[in-house]
Amino acid sequence: MQVQEKLKENISIILERIDEIQEKRNLDIHDMADLARYTKSLKDLMVSLQIARELML
């Protein structure tokens, strides 16, 4: 249960960072790179959360 909560917390943090970047008017190359990295991290965390859920069944 603790693993799932930590994964959810990390997902929330990444979503907040993505929102912060998307609120900017002019994105530079660094913002674009951050968005790509956060998107990959988000995908990885979602897969980990799914695995954790399956292990709990």
N, C-alpha and C positions, 0 to 999 in steps of 0.2 A: 504494500500500500504506500509506503514511504517513497518508493522509486517512482510510482505514478505521480504522486504529488510534486516531486522535484521536477519531473519532466514537464508537467503542466505549468509549473512556475517558470521554467526556462522558456517554454513556448510563449508564455505571456510577455516575458521580457523582450523576446525577439520581435513579437508583433508590435510592441510599443516602439521599438527602435525603427521598424519599418514605417510605422505611422509618422514618426518624427521626420524621417527623411522625405516621405511623400508630401508633407506639409510645406516643404521648401518650394519656392517659386522656380529657382534656377538650379538644376542639379548639375554638379560638375562630375568629372570622371571618378573622383573618389567616392562620391555619393552613389554612383552607379555600381562601383565595385562593392561597396558596403551592402547595397541591396541584393546583389548577386550572392554574396557570402551569407547574408542573413536568410535568404530564400533557401539556400542549400542546407544551412543549419536547421532551419525550420522543418524541411523535408526529413532530414535525418532524425530529428527529435520525434516527429510524428510516427516514423517507422519504429523507433524505440518504444514509444508509448503503446503502439499496437502490439508489439512483441510482449511487453510487460503485461498487458491486459490478457493476452492469450495464455501466458504462463500462470496467471492467477486463476484461470478456469479449471 
